[in-house]
Amino acid sequence: MKWLARRDVGSARSSHSEGEWDRWFAWYPVVIATSKFSAQWVWLEFVERKWSAGIYGTGRKKRRYRLPKKEVRQRLRNLSELTRELDAAWSRSRPRGS
């Protein structure tokens, strides 16, 4: 039997590069920054995470977390629904005679 060389064996690392956000289920509490001066704990829900370098230039990598972005299709549906509601309100607010 011939053993595979290390370079021929697939890596257990993620397929995402270090700068890409990937979806992950937070099965333990993680901190998400909500603004520059506040943070929020999130647990038992889906979040997005990525590797990033530390802010002090130590070269140490750490995880960053954020709430998932909404789907583009959902945003378009919300926008079209809002447009219909605004059009209806606009037509109700105009005088009938003009």
N, CA, C and O atoms as a printed pandas DataFrame, in Angstrom:
     atom_number atom_name residue_name chain_id  residue_number  x_coord  y_coord  z_coord
0              1         N          MET        A               1    0.839   -1.182    0.000
1              2        CA          MET        A               1    0.000    0.000    0.000
2              3         C          MET        A               1    0.881    1.240    0.000
3              4         O          MET        A               1    1.844    1.329    0.761
4              5         N          LYS        A               2    0.547    2.184   -0.850
5              6        CA          LYS        A               2    1.329    3.415   -0.953
6              7         C          LYS        A               2    0.632    4.516   -0.148
7              8         O          LYS        A               2   -0.566    4.746   -0.314
8              9         N          TRP        A               3    1.381    5.192    0.718
9             10        CA          TRP        A               3    0.841    6.274    1.526
10            11         C          TRP        A               3    0.907    7.582    0.753
11            12         O          TRP        A               3    1.876    7.842    0.038
12            13         N          LEU        A               4   -0.116    8.397    0.896
13            14        CA          LEU        A               4   -0.138    9.693    0.231
14            15         C          LEU        A               4    0.800   10.669    0.919
15            16         O          LEU        A               4    0.945   10.660    2.142
16            17         N          ALA        A               5    1.424   11.497    0.129
17            18        CA          ALA        A               5    2.257   12.558    0.700
18            19         C          ALA        A               5    1.354   13.611    1.319
19            20         O          ALA        A               5    0.185   13.726    0.949
20            21         N          ARG        A               6    1.888   14.379    2.257
21            22        CA          ARG        A               6    1.090   15.394    2.947
22            23         C          ARG        A               6    0.488   16.391    1.964
23            24         O          ARG        A               6   -0.635   16.849    2.179
24            25         N          ARG        A               7    1.180   16.737    0.915
25            26        CA          ARG        A               7    0.657   17.719   -0.036
26            27         C          ARG        A               7   -0.534   17.177   -0.833
27            28         O          ARG        A               7   -1.280   17.958   -1.424
28            29         N          ASP        A               8   -0.722   15.860   -0.857
29            30        CA          ASP        A               8   -1.833   15.253   -1.581
30            31         C          ASP        A               8   -3.084   15.074   -0.722
31            32         O          ASP        A               8   -4.152   14.743   -1.237
32            33         N          VAL        A               9   -2.952   15.291    0.570
33            34        CA          VAL        A               9   -4.075   15.113    1.484
34            35         C          VAL        A               9   -4.799   16.441    1.621
35            36         O          VAL        A               9   -4.167   17.480    1.813
36            37         N          GLY        A              10   -6.129   16.412    1.524
37            38        CA          GLY        A              10   -6.917   17.635    1.662
38            39         C          GLY        A              10   -6.801   18.228    3.055
39            40         O          GLY        A              10   -6.693   17.505    4.046
40            41         N          SER        A              11   -6.824   19.505    3.118
41            42        CA          SER        A              11   -6.695   20.199    4.398
42            43         C          SER        A              11   -8.041   20.253    5.100
43            44         O          SER        A              11   -9.089   20.238    4.454
44            45         N          ALA        A              12   -8.009   20.315    6.410
45            46        CA          ALA        A              12   -9.236   20.429    7.196
46            47         C          ALA        A              12   -9.659   21.882    7.353
47            48         O          ALA        A              12  -10.676   22.159    7.990
48            49         N          ARG        A              13   -8.913   22.805    6.793
49            50        CA          ARG        A              13   -9.245   24.221    6.899
50            51         C          ARG        A              13  -10.472   24.555    6.065
51            52         O          ARG        A              13  -10.861   23.818    5.159
52            53         N          SER        A              14  -11.059   25.680    6.400
53            54        CA          SER        A              14  -12.241   26.142    5.690
54            55         C          SER        A              14  -11.889   26.533    4.260
55            56         O          SER        A              14  -10.748   26.887    3.964
56            57         N          SER        A              15  -12.878   26.465    3.383
57            58        CA          SER        A              15  -12.646   26.861    2.002
58            59         C          SER        A              15  -12.627   28.381    1.842
59            60         O          SER        A              15  -12.268   28.888    0.779
60            61         N          HIS        A              16  -13.013   29.113    2.899
61            62        CA          HIS        A              16  -13.033   30.573    2.832
62            63         C          HIS        A              16  -11.646   31.129    3.107
63            64         O          HIS        A              16  -10.889   30.569    3.901
64            65         N          SER        A              17  -11.323   32.214    2.458
65            66        CA          SER        A              17  -10.057   32.862    2.747
66            67         C          SER        A              17  -10.202   33.663    4.032
67            68         O          SER        A              17  -11.300   33.770    4.579
68            69         N          GLU        A              18   -9.111   34.220    4.512
69            70        CA          GLU        A              18   -9.127   34.908    5.792
70            71         C          GLU        A              18  -10.003   36.148    5.788
71            72         O          GLU        A              18  -10.525   36.519    6.839
72            73         N          GLY        A              19  -10.184   36.802    4.652
73            74        CA          GLY        A              19  -10.952   38.027    4.615
74            75         C          GLY        A              19  -12.421   37.856    4.292
75            76         O          GLY        A              19  -13.143   38.848    4.198
76            77         N          GLU        A              20  -12.888   36.629    4.119
77            78        CA          GLU        A              20  -14.279   36.402    3.731
78            79         C          GLU        A              20  -15.131   36.047    4.939
79            80         O          GLU        A              20  -14.705   35.318    5.835
80            81         N          TRP        A              21  -16.344   36.582    4.940
81            82        CA          TRP        A              21  -17.302   36.251    5.988
82            83         C          TRP        A              21  -17.952   34.925    5.642
83            84         O          TRP        A              21  -18.334   34.708    4.492
84            85         N          ASP        A              22  -18.084   34.029    6.621
85            86        CA          ASP        A              22  -18.806   32.779    6.405
86            87         C          ASP        A              22  -19.864   32.621    7.490
87            88         O          ASP        A              22  -19.719   33.140    8.596
88            89         N          ARG        A              23  -20.925   31.901    7.158
89            90        CA          ARG        A              23  -22.057   31.722    8.068
90            91         C          ARG        A              23  -21.702   30.654    9.084
91            92         O          ARG        A              23  -21.085   29.643    8.749
92            93         N          TRP        A              24  -22.099   30.887   10.343
93            94        CA          TRP        A              24  -21.756   29.973   11.416
94            95         C          TRP        A              24  -22.828   30.034   12.486
95            96         O          TRP        A              24  -23.365   31.106   12.763
96            97         N          PHE        A              25  -23.152   28.881   13.101
97            98        CA          PHE        A              25  -24.125   28.850   14.182
98            99         C          PHE        A              25  -23.392   29.062   15.499
99           100         O          PHE        A              25  -22.521   28.272   15.861
100          101         N          ALA        A              26  -23.741   30.124   16.214
101          102        CA          ALA        A              26  -23.077   30.459   17.474
102          103         C          ALA        A              26  -23.600   29.547   18.573
103          104         O          ALA        A              26  -24.581   29.875   19.241
104          105         N          TRP        A              27  -22.956   28.418   18.762
105          106        CA          TRP        A              27  -23.381   27.469   19.790
106          107         C          TRP        A              27  -22.784   27.832   21.142
107          108         O          TRP        A              27  -23.118   27.211   22.152
108          109         N          TYR        A              28  -21.910   28.823   21.174
109          110        CA          TYR        A              28  -21.434   29.399   22.430
110          111         C          TYR        A              28  -21.525   30.918   22.306
111          112         O          TYR        A              28  -21.538   31.430   21.186
112          113         N          PRO        A              29  -21.588   31.656   23.413
113          114        CA          PRO        A              29  -21.759   33.120   23.338
114          115         C          PRO        A              29  -20.571   33.808   22.669
115          116         O          PRO        A              29  -19.413   33.514   22.967
116          117         N          VAL        A              30  -20.882   34.724   21.765
117          118        CA          VAL        A              30  -19.855   35.537   21.119
118          119         C          VAL        A              30  -20.264   37.005   21.216
119          120         O          VAL        A              30  -21.447   37.322   21.338
120          121         N          VAL        A              31  -19.281   37.890   21.162
121          122        CA          VAL        A              31  -19.540   39.322   21.264
122          123         C          VAL        A              31  -19.558   39.926   19.872
123          124         O          VAL        A              31  -18.658   39.688   19.066
124          125         N          ILE        A              32  -20.598   40.715   19.596
125          126        CA          ILE        A              32  -20.728   41.412   18.325
126          127         C          ILE        A              32  -20.748   42.897   18.626
127          128         O          ILE        A              32  -21.536   43.358   19.451
128          129         N          ALA        A              33  -19.882   43.647   17.958
129          130        CA          ALA        A              33  -19.856   45.096   18.150
130          131         C          ALA        A              33  -21.055   45.710   17.441
131          132         O          ALA        A              33  -21.259   45.490   16.247
132          133         N          THR        A              34  -21.846   46.479   18.179
133          134        CA          THR        A              34  -23.009   47.137   17.584
134          135         C          THR        A              34  -22.697   48.573   17.199
135          136         O          THR        A              34  -23.358   49.138   16.327
136          137         N          SER        A              35  -21.710   49.165   17.831
137          138        CA          SER        A              35  -21.220   50.496   17.467
138          139         C          SER        A              35  -19.790   50.587   17.979
139          140         O          SER        A              35  -19.224   49.598   18.444
140          141         N          LYS        A              36  -19.218   51.764   17.891
141          142        CA          LYS        A              36  -17.830   51.919   18.305
142          143         C          LYS        A              36  -17.646   51.697   19.805
143          144         O          LYS        A              36  -16.590   51.237   20.238
144          145         N          PHE        A              37  -18.666   52.019   20.596
145          146        CA          PHE        A              37  -18.532   51.963   22.038
146          147         C          PHE        A              37  -19.436   50.936   22.719
147          148         O          PHE        A              37  -19.465   50.882   23.948
148          149         N          SER        A              38  -20.167   50.128   21.971
149          150        CA          SER        A              38  -21.037   49.144   22.614
150          151         C          SER        A              38  -20.953   47.804   21.896
151          152         O          SER        A              38  -20.582   47.723   20.724
152          153         N          ALA        A              39  -21.306   46.762   22.629
153          154        CA          ALA        A              39  -21.274   45.405   22.092
154          155         C          ALA        A              39  -22.492   44.644   22.592
155          156         O          ALA        A              39  -23.167   45.063   23.533
156          157         N          GLN        A              40  -22.755   43.530   21.949
157          158        CA          GLN        A              40  -23.915   42.716   22.293
158          159         C          GLN        A              40  -23.482   41.256   22.265
159          160         O          GLN        A              40  -22.702   40.846   21.406
160          161         N          TRP        A              41  -23.994   40.479   23.210
161          162        CA          TRP        A              41  -23.735   39.046   23.236
162          163         C          TRP        A              41  -24.771   38.334   22.384
163          164         O          TRP        A              41  -25.960   38.646   22.460
164          165         N          VAL        A              42  -24.334   37.390   21.580
165          166        CA          VAL        A              42  -25.227   36.599   20.727
166          167         C          VAL        A              42  -24.929   35.127   20.991
167          168         O          VAL        A              42  -23.774   34.719   21.116
168          169         N          TRP        A              43  -26.006   34.341   21.071
169          170        CA          TRP        A              43  -25.847   32.935   21.375
170          171         C          TRP        A              43  -27.005   32.156   20.767
171          172         O          TRP        A              43  -28.140   32.633   20.759
172          173         N          LEU        A              44  -26.729   30.983   20.266
173          174        CA          LEU        A              44  -27.717   30.065   19.697
174          175         C          LEU        A              44  -28.499   30.672   18.532
175          176         O          LEU        A              44  -29.721   30.547   18.456
176          177         N          GLU        A              45  -27.776   31.328   17.633
177          178        CA          GLU        A              45  -28.360   31.824   16.388
178          179         C          GLU        A              45  -27.249   31.916   15.351
179          180         O          GLU        A              45  -26.068   31.819   15.683
180          181         N          PHE        A              46  -27.636   32.103   14.090
181          182        CA          PHE        A              46  -26.650   32.181   13.032
182          183         C          PHE        A              46  -26.012   33.562   13.001
183          184         O          PHE        A              46  -26.692   34.583   13.109
184          185         N          VAL        A              47  -24.692   33.571   12.852
185          186        CA          VAL        A              47  -23.927   34.808   12.713
186          187         C          VAL        A              47  -22.947   34.610   11.556
187          188         O          VAL        A              47  -22.822   33.507   11.023
188          189         N          GLU        A              48  -22.267   35.667   11.178
189          190        CA          GLU        A              48  -21.188   35.570   10.196
190          191         C          GLU        A              48  -19.879   35.833   10.925
191          192         O          GLU        A              48  -19.822   36.657   11.838
192          193         N          ARG        A              49  -18.823   35.124   10.518
193          194        CA          ARG        A              49  -17.532   35.304   11.165
194          195         C          ARG        A              49  -16.412   35.256   10.142
195          196         O          ARG        A              49  -16.567   34.702    9.054
196          197         N          LYS        A              50  -15.275   35.847   10.512
197          198        CA          LYS        A              50  -14.087   35.779    9.659
198          199         C          LYS        A              50  -12.855   35.949   10.518
199          200         O          LYS        A              50  -12.923   36.457   11.638
200          201         N          TRP        A              51  -11.734   35.522    9.985
201          202        CA          TRP        A              51  -10.458   35.716   10.644
202          203         C          TRP        A              51   -9.955   37.112   10.304
203          204         O          TRP        A              51  -10.125   37.587    9.181
204          205         N          SER        A              52   -9.337   37.765   11.281
205          206        CA          SER        A              52   -8.700   39.048   11.008
206          207         C          SER        A              52   -7.486   39.190   11.907
207          208         O          SER        A              52   -7.371   38.515   12.930
208          209         N          ALA        A              53   -6.590   40.071   11.517
209          210        CA          ALA        A              53   -5.398   40.329   12.310
210          211         C          ALA        A              53   -5.758   41.242   13.470
211          212         O          ALA        A              53   -6.699   42.030   13.376
212          213         N          GLY        A              54   -5.024   41.142   14.545
213          214        CA          GLY        A              54   -5.259   42.001   15.701
214          215         C          GLY        A              54   -4.995   43.456   15.363
215          216         O          GLY        A              54   -4.247   43.755   14.432
216          217         N          ILE        A              55   -5.603   44.363   16.113
217          218        CA          ILE        A              55   -5.476   45.791   15.807
218          219         C          ILE        A              55   -4.143   46.366   16.247
219          220         O          ILE        A              55   -3.787   47.469   15.834
220          221         N          TYR        A              56   -3.394   45.643   17.080
221          222        CA          TYR        A              56   -2.130   46.175   17.585
222          223         C          TYR        A              56   -0.915   45.660   16.827
223          224         O          TYR        A              56    0.217   45.912   17.237
224          225         N          GLY        A              57   -1.128   44.954   15.744
225          226        CA          GLY        A              57   -0.026   44.515   14.889
226          227         C          GLY        A              57    0.819   43.402   15.470
227          228         O          GLY        A              57    1.986   43.263   15.104
228          229         N          THR        A              58    0.257   42.602   16.371
229          230        CA          THR        A              58    1.025   41.507   16.951
230          231         C          THR        A              58    1.104   40.314   16.006
231          232         O          THR        A              58    1.880   39.387   16.240
232          233         N          GLY        A              59    0.317   40.332   14.955
233          234        CA          GLY        A              59    0.295   39.217   14.024
234          235         C          GLY        A              59   -0.622   38.091   14.469
235          236         O          GLY        A              59   -0.800   37.112   13.743
236          237         N          ARG        A              60   -1.197   38.217   15.637
237          238        CA          ARG        A              60   -2.101   37.192   16.147
238          239         C          ARG        A              60   -3.460   37.315   15.465
239          240         O          ARG        A              60   -4.019   38.407   15.366
240          241         N          LYS        A              61   -3.977   36.198   15.004
241          242        CA          LYS        A              61   -5.280   36.175   14.334
242          243         C          LYS        A              61   -6.390   35.996   15.360
243          244         O          LYS        A              61   -6.203   35.332   16.380
244          245         N          LYS        A              62   -7.550   36.592   15.084
245          246        CA          LYS        A              62   -8.704   36.414   15.944
246          247         C          LYS        A              62   -9.955   36.410   15.084
247          248         O          LYS        A              62   -9.936   36.855   13.936
248          249         N          ARG        A              63  -11.040   35.904   15.648
249          250        CA          ARG        A              63  -12.317   35.869   14.937
250          251         C          ARG        A              63  -13.062   37.169   15.160
251          252         O          ARG        A              63  -13.048   37.724   16.258
252          253         N          ARG        A              64  -13.708   37.647   14.123
253          254        CA          ARG        A              64  -14.640   38.769   14.216
254          255         C          ARG        A              64  -16.003   38.235   13.871
255          256         O          ARG        A              64  -16.130   37.370   13.003
256          257         N          TYR        A              65  -17.037   38.737   14.539
257          258        CA          TYR        A              65  -18.400   38.262   14.333
258          259         C          TYR        A              65  -19.308   39.429   13.979
259          260         O          TYR        A              65  -19.071   40.559   14.407
260          261         N          ARG        A              66  -20.340   39.160   13.203
261          262        CA          ARG        A              66  -21.370   40.144   12.893
262          263         C          ARG        A              66  -22.680   39.415   12.633
263          264         O          ARG        A              66  -22.693   38.219   12.344
264          265         N          LEU        A              67  -23.776   40.150   12.741
265          266        CA          LEU        A              67  -25.073   39.569   12.406
266          267         C          LEU        A              67  -25.154   39.399   10.902
267          268         O          LEU        A              67  -24.595   40.214   10.167
268          269         N          PRO        A              68  -25.829   38.369   10.419
269          270        CA          PRO        A              68  -25.873   38.129    8.972
270          271         C          PRO        A              68  -26.583   39.246    8.219
271          272         O          PRO        A              68  -27.536   39.849    8.712
272          273         N          LYS        A              69  -26.101   39.497    7.034
273          274        CA          LYS        A              69  -26.744   40.461    6.142
274          275         C          LYS        A              69  -27.995   39.825    5.567
275          276         O          LYS        A              69  -28.043   38.614    5.349
276          277         N          LYS        A              70  -29.003   40.642    5.323
277          278        CA          LYS        A              70  -30.229   40.103    4.724
278          279         C          LYS        A              70  -29.982   39.775    3.258
279          280         O          LYS        A              70  -29.116   40.360    2.607
280          281         N          GLU        A              71  -30.738   38.859    2.776
281          282        CA          GLU        A              71  -30.656   38.477    1.372
282          283         C          GLU        A              71  -31.056   39.644    0.480
283          284         O          GLU        A              71  -31.910   40.447    0.855
284          285         N          VAL        A              72  -30.457   39.743   -0.680
285          286        CA          VAL        A              72  -30.756   40.814   -1.622
286          287         C          VAL        A              72  -32.211   40.709   -2.089
287          288         O          VAL        A              72  -32.892   41.726   -2.221
288          289         N          ARG        A              73  -32.681   39.504   -2.334
289          290        CA          ARG        A              73  -34.072   39.331   -2.780
290          291         C          ARG        A              73  -35.054   39.823   -1.719
291          292         O          ARG        A              73  -36.069   40.443   -2.037
292          293         N          GLN        A              74  -34.737   39.538   -0.448
293          294        CA          GLN        A              74  -35.606   39.992    0.628
294          295         C          GLN        A              74  -35.600   41.515    0.695
295          296         O          GLN        A              74  -36.642   42.127    0.931
296          297         N          ARG        A              75  -34.459   42.123    0.494
297          298        CA          ARG        A              75  -34.385   43.586    0.483
298          299         C          ARG        A              75  -35.217   44.168   -0.648
299          300         O          ARG        A              75  -35.903   45.173   -0.461
300          301         N          LEU        A              76  -35.163   43.541   -1.828
301          302        CA          LEU        A              76  -35.954   44.021   -2.963
302          303         C          LEU        A              76  -37.443   43.875   -2.691
303          304         O          LEU        A              76  -38.224   44.764   -3.027
304          305         N          ARG        A              77  -37.846   42.748   -2.080
305          306        CA          ARG        A              77  -39.255   42.574   -1.729
306          307         C          ARG        A              77  -39.704   43.642   -0.738
307          308         O          ARG        A              77  -40.789   44.205   -0.882
308          309         N          ASN        A              78  -38.880   43.922    0.263
309          310        CA          ASN        A              78  -39.212   44.951    1.248
310          311         C          ASN        A              78  -39.316   46.320    0.577
311          312         O          ASN        A              78  -40.205   47.108    0.900
312          313         N          LEU        A              79  -38.411   46.598   -0.353
313          314        CA          LEU        A              79  -38.420   47.883   -1.050
314          315         C          LEU        A              79  -39.656   48.025   -1.934
315          316         O          LEU        A              79  -40.265   49.094   -1.977
316          317         N          SER        A              80  -40.031   46.963   -2.637
317          318        CA          SER        A              80  -41.211   47.050   -3.498
318          319         C          SER        A              80  -42.488   47.189   -2.663
319          320         O          SER        A              80  -43.410   47.901   -3.061
320          321         N          GLU        A              81  -42.547   46.517   -1.514
321          322        CA          GLU        A              81  -43.702   46.655   -0.637
322          323         C          GLU        A              81  -43.789   48.079   -0.082
323          324         O          GLU        A              81  -44.875   48.655   -0.013
324          325         N          LEU        A              82  -42.666   48.635    0.306
325          326        CA          LEU        A              82  -42.639   50.012    0.798
326          327         C          LEU        A              82  -43.057   50.992   -0.288
327          328         O          LEU        A              82  -43.768   51.958   -0.011
328          329         N          THR        A              83  -42.621   50.752   -1.525
329          330        CA          THR        A              83  -42.996   51.614   -2.647
330          331         C          THR        A              83  -44.504   51.590   -2.866
331          332         O          THR        A              83  -45.111   52.641   -3.075
332          333         N          ARG        A              84  -45.122   50.400   -2.823
333          334        CA          ARG        A              84  -46.582   50.289   -2.969
334          335         C          ARG        A              84  -47.305   51.055   -1.866
335          336         O          ARG        A              84  -48.279   51.760   -2.131
336          337         N          GLU        A              85  -46.831   50.916   -0.640
337          338        CA          GLU        A              85  -47.466   51.615    0.480
338          339         C          GLU        A              85  -47.336   53.133    0.344
339          340         O          GLU        A              85  -48.284   53.867    0.623
340          341         N          LEU        A              86  -46.174   53.595   -0.080
341          342        CA          LEU        A              86  -45.978   55.034   -0.273
342          343         C          LEU        A              86  -46.832   55.564   -1.417
343          344         O          LEU        A              86  -47.389   56.657   -1.315
344          345         N          ASP        A              87  -46.941   54.807   -2.503
345          346        CA          ASP        A              87  -47.795   55.218   -3.627
346          347         C          ASP        A              87  -49.251   55.316   -3.187
347          348         O          ASP        A              87  -49.951   56.258   -3.559
348          349         N          ALA        A              88  -49.712   54.344   -2.394
349          350        CA          ALA        A              88  -51.088   54.369   -1.911
350          351         C          ALA        A              88  -51.312   55.569   -0.989
351          352         O          ALA        A              88  -52.343   56.235   -1.080
352          353         N          ALA        A              89  -50.364   55.842   -0.115
353          354        CA          ALA        A              89  -50.494   56.997    0.787
354          355         C          ALA        A              89  -50.470   58.307    0.010
355          356         O          ALA        A              89  -51.202   59.241    0.336
356          357         N          TRP        A              90  -49.635   58.371   -1.011
357          358        CA          TRP        A              90  -49.552   59.576   -1.841
358          359         C          TRP        A              90  -50.857   59.822   -2.578
359          360         O          TRP        A              90  -51.334   60.955   -2.643
360          361         N          SER        A              91  -51.438   58.764   -3.133
361          362        CA          SER        A              91  -52.702   58.931   -3.864
362          363         C          SER        A              91  -53.850   59.306   -2.930
363          364         O          SER        A              91  -54.751   60.038   -3.341
364          365         N          ARG        A              92  -53.844   58.832   -1.705
365          366        CA          ARG        A              92  -54.876   59.214   -0.728
366          367         C          ARG        A              92  -54.704   60.666   -0.267
367          368         O          ARG        A              92  -55.692   61.323    0.060
368          369         N          SER        A              93  -53.495   61.164   -0.237
369          370        CA          SER        A              93  -53.250   62.512    0.298
370          371         C          SER        A              93  -53.519   63.623   -0.729
371          372         O          SER        A              93  -53.710   64.778   -0.348
372          373         N          ARG        A              94  -53.536   63.286   -2.024
373          374        CA          ARG        A              94  -53.785   64.315   -3.039
374          375         C          ARG        A              94  -55.262   64.670   -3.100
375          376         O          ARG        A              94  -56.118   63.815   -2.875
376          377         N          PRO        A              95  -55.562   65.916   -3.400
377          378        CA          PRO        A              95  -56.972   66.299   -3.540
378          379         C          PRO        A              95  -57.593   65.591   -4.746
379          380         O          PRO        A              95  -56.914   65.333   -5.740
380          381         N          ARG        A              96  -58.871   65.284   -4.651
381          382        CA          ARG        A              96  -59.579   64.530   -5.704
382          383         C          ARG        A              96  -59.744   65.319   -6.988
383          384         O          ARG        A              96  -59.750   64.717   -8.061
384          385         N          GLY        A              97  -59.877   66.615   -6.934
385          386        CA          GLY        A              97  -60.199   67.409   -8.108
386          387         C          GLY        A              97  -59.029   67.673   -9.057
387          388         O          GLY        A              97  -59.255   68.166  -10.163
388          389         N          SER        A              98  -57.813   67.370   -8.678
389          390        CA          SER        A              98  -56.684   67.731   -9.557
390          391         C          SER        A              98  -56.151   66.584  -10.351
391          392         O          SER        A              98  -55.208   66.753  -11.124
